[in-house]
């Protein structure tokens, strides 16, 4: 079987790597891919937003399964277009993907189906939103309703910061139409985790918990990013907490989506705040997290393709994902200026020394491109360096040894990934 992976990040590199190892797969394509995916798949220069081009590619190459990585094409209806063409696809329909495409819809569904989440208000008028935060006079979270490349959420420590977020989203439209409406919700204080399940429309199978690190700098300081690293499993997700996540966060939403005519197939990723052992839902995403996916793929044990294909075909019967008993940790290497004014074009070296520095470590590419014999940075998050080991401490040691072997001007990385679990 031939498989097409849609996307060009480290998440897609990790998925393409795992898929390429399956005995069921004869060839892997990646559109558009990056320098790393080109080592495990055939890159095809079709952008993720070109739905017509992607369907045409899948037809021409006789692809038996399309795996959609990022949220943009899912919300735009790529899976619907592929299925209309008779091509199995891993990912939700456009109607189901709106769970991530609209934070307003997500919060309304949480309220309707009894999913524990922070109290919230929705505003489509900037003046009313500003008046509300001034009246509250306490820390709040301001969220743009639509997709904003992972940057549409501001945890406002005070009124001034909340007003600034409202101005940016609703008046300046820094996220375009995504900021036409905002959700303003109560701030939950606890430990945030990511939980993934794979669903086939009528049932689901649980994957493993992970925890990512959003802030740019050590100690969770600096601006929010798309993620500077992740690890799995996080100690806060005990067996009891995991069961609560499944019964209170995952199952009610899958049931609710089905009742709403938005039956979900693909991977559902819940962002959860654990407060005193109780899970509160921050958001839902309709694709694998990045960089959480890289950590999960490092721990995954077995053939990934039957899981993806079972979800796409609506039949997960008998499929049980297996994860190694140990741990995995990944560190993101970011470009100079990330996440505000990203500099690209810097030469990357040292990748050929990773194996000697950290045996078993693996490097997933994101913002990279080939320039003749040279490898250069081409985006904000450049590489994700991942290692698996028996413990988080051992995985961190390997990952950081590998990260230190890689060199490019302006390289940024956090030194404390997994700090809650490290001794």
ChimeraX attribute file (.defattr): number of C-alpha atoms within 10 A of each C-alpha:
attribute: neighborCount
match mode: 1-to-1
recipient: residues
	/A:1	13
	/A:2	18
	/A:3	27
	/A:4	28
	/A:5	26
	/A:6	25
	/A:7	27
	/A:8	25
	/A:9	28
	/A:10	30
	/A:11	25
	/A:12	30
	/A:13	31
	/A:14	27
	/A:15	23
	/A:16	26
	/A:17	19
	/A:18	19
	/A:19	27
	/A:20	22
	/A:21	16
	/A:22	16
	/A:23	10
	/A:24	14
	/A:25	15
	/A:26	12
	/A:27	17
	/A:28	24
	/A:29	25
	/A:30	26
	/A:31	25
	/A:32	20
	/A:33	31
	/A:34	27
	/A:35	21
	/A:36	26
	/A:37	29
	/A:38	19
	/A:39	12
	/A:40	20
	/A:41	23
	/A:42	16
	/A:43	21
	/A:44	17
	/A:45	13
	/A:46	18
	/A:47	16
	/A:48	22
	/A:49	15
	/A:50	13
	/A:51	19
	/A:52	12
	/A:53	15
	/A:54	24
	/A:55	21
	/A:56	14
	/A:57	17
	/A:58	20
	/A:59	15
	/A:60	9
	/A:61	13
	/A:62	14
	/A:63	20
	/A:64	17
	/A:65	24
	/A:66	29
	/A:67	25
	/A:68	26
	/A:69	26
	/A:70	22
	/A:71	23
	/A:72	19
	/A:73	21
	/A:74	28
	/A:75	22
	/A:76	18
	/A:77	19
	/A:78	26
	/A:79	27
	/A:80	19
	/A:81	18
	/A:82	21
	/A:83	15
	/A:84	11
	/A:85	13
	/A:86	12
	/A:87	19
	/A:88	23
	/A:89	29
	/A:90	28
	/A:91	34
	/A:92	32
	/A:93	24
	/A:94	20
	/A:95	19
	/A:96	24
	/A:97	29
	/A:98	24
	/A:99	25
	/A:100	24
	/A:101	25
	/A:102	21
	/A:103	25
	/A:104	24
	/A:105	15
	/A:106	20
	/A:107	24
	/A:108	14
	/A:109	18
	/A:110	21
	/A:111	15
	/A:112	12
	/A:113	16
	/A:114	13
	/A:115	23
	/A:116	17
	/A:117	20
	/A:118	18
	/A:119	12
	/A:120	17
	/A:121	14
	/A:122	18
	/A:123	19
	/A:124	14
	/A:125	14
	/A:126	18
	/A:127	14
	/A:128	11
	/A:129	24
	/A:130	19
	/A:131	11
	/A:132	16
	/A:133	23
	/A:134	15
	/A:135	10
	/A:136	12
	/A:137	13
	/A:138	14
	/A:139	19
	/A:140	22
	/A:141	21
	/A:142	29
	/A:143	25
	/A:144	29
	/A:145	27
	/A:146	22
	/A:147	21
	/A:148	18
	/A:149	12
	/A:150	10
	/A:151	15
	/A:152	20
	/A:153	18
	/A:154	19
	/A:155	19
	/A:156	18
	/A:157	14
	/A:158	15
	/A:159	19
	/A:160	15
	/A:161	18
	/A:162	25
	/A:163	21
	/A:164	15
	/A:165	25
	/A:166	29
	/A:167	18
	/A:168	15
	/A:169	26
	/A:170	24
	/A:171	16
	/A:172	12
	/A:173	15
	/A:174	15
	/A:175	19
	/A:176	15
	/A:177	15
	/A:178	21
	/A:179	25
	/A:180	18
	/A:181	23
	/A:182	28
	/A:183	22
	/A:184	26
	/A:185	21
	/A:186	17
	/A:187	18
	/A:188	20
	/A:189	10
	/A:190	15
	/A:191	17
	/A:192	21
	/A:193	25
	/A:194	24
	/A:195	25
	/A:196	27
	/A:197	19
	/A:198	26
	/A:199	28
	/A:200	26
	/A:201	22
	/A:202	15
	/A:203	17
	/A:204	24
	/A:205	18
	/A:206	18
	/A:207	18
	/A:208	20
	/A:209	24
	/A:210	27
	/A:211	28
	/A:212	26
	/A:213	28
	/A:214	18
	/A:215	18
	/A:216	22
	/A:217	18
	/A:218	15
	/A:219	13
	/A:220	14
	/A:221	10
	/A:222	11
	/A:223	14
	/A:224	20
	/A:225	19
	/A:226	20
	/A:227	20
	/A:228	27
	/A:229	30
	/A:230	31
	/A:231	33
	/A:232	29
	/A:233	25
	/A:234	22
	/A:235	12
	/A:236	21
	/A:237	23
	/A:238	13
	/A:239	10
	/A:240	11
	/A:241	14
	/A:242	19
	/A:243	13
	/A:244	17
	/A:245	23
	/A:246	16
	/A:247	12
	/A:248	19
	/A:249	25
	/A:250	24
	/A:251	15
	/A:252	18
	/A:253	23
	/A:254	23
	/A:255	17
	/A:256	20
	/A:257	19
	/A:258	15
	/A:259	10
	/A:260	12
	/A:261	10
	/A:262	20
	/A:263	20
	/A:264	31
	/A:265	29
	/A:266	30
	/A:267	25
	/A:268	28
	/A:269	22
	/A:270	25
	/A:271	22
	/A:272	24
	/A:273	22
	/A:274	20
	/A:275	14
	/A:276	10
	/A:277	16
	/A:278	16
	/A:279	26
	/A:280	23
	/A:281	23
	/A:282	20
	/A:283	18
	/A:284	26
	/A:285	21
	/A:286	27
	/A:287	25
	/A:288	28
	/A:289	28
	/A:290	22
	/A:291	31
	/A:292	27
	/A:293	24
	/A:294	33
	/A:295	33
	/A:296	30
	/A:297	19
	/A:298	24
	/A:299	24
	/A:300	19
	/A:301	14
	/A:302	14
	/A:303	17
	/A:304	18
	/A:305	21
	/A:306	18
	/A:307	22
	/A:308	25
	/A:309	21
	/A:310	21
	/A:311	30
	/A:312	26
	/A:313	15
	/A:314	17
	/A:315	19
	/A:316	22
	/A:317	13
	/A:318	9
	/A:319	13
	/A:320	13
	/A:321	17
	/A:322	15
	/A:323	16
	/A:324	15
	/A:325	12
	/A:326	15
	/A:327	24
	/A:328	33
	/A:329	38
	/A:330	36
	/A:331	32
	/A:332	29
	/A:333	27
	/A:334	28
	/A:335	27
	/A:336	21
	/A:337	14
	/A:338	18
	/A:339	18
	/A:340	10
	/A:341	10
	/A:342	15
	/A:343	18
	/A:344	19
	/A:345	16
	/A:346	19
	/A:347	17
	/A:348	18
	/A:349	15
	/A:350	13
	/A:351	15
	/A:352	10
	/A:353	13
	/A:354	22
	/A:355	15
	/A:356	12
	/A:357	17
	/A:358	20
	/A:359	13
	/A:360	15
	/A:361	25
	/A:362	23
	/A:363	25
	/A:364	26
	/A:365	28
	/A:366	29
	/A:367	25
	/A:368	27
	/A:369	21
	/A:370	15
	/A:371	11
	/A:372	7
	/A:373	6
	/A:374	11
	/A:375	17
	/A:376	21
	/A:377	26
	/A:378	20
	/A:379	21
	/A:380	24
	/A:381	28
	/A:382	25
	/A:383	25
	/A:384	31
	/A:385	29
	/A:386	30
	/A:387	30
	/A:388	27
	/A:389	22
	/A:390	12
	/A:391	17
	/A:392	26
	/A:393	18
	/A:394	17
	/A:395	25
	/A:396	27
	/A:397	15
	/A:398	26
	/A:399	30
	/A:400	24
	/A:401	20
	/A:402	27
	/A:403	27
	/A:404	16
	/A:405	17
	/A:406	19
	/A:407	15
	/A:408	18
	/A:409	15
	/A:410	15
	/A:411	18
	/A:412	20
	/A:413	21
	/A:414	19
	/A:415	15
	/A:416	17
	/A:417	27
	/A:418	25
	/A:419	15
	/A:420	13
	/A:421	15
	/A:422	13
	/A:423	7
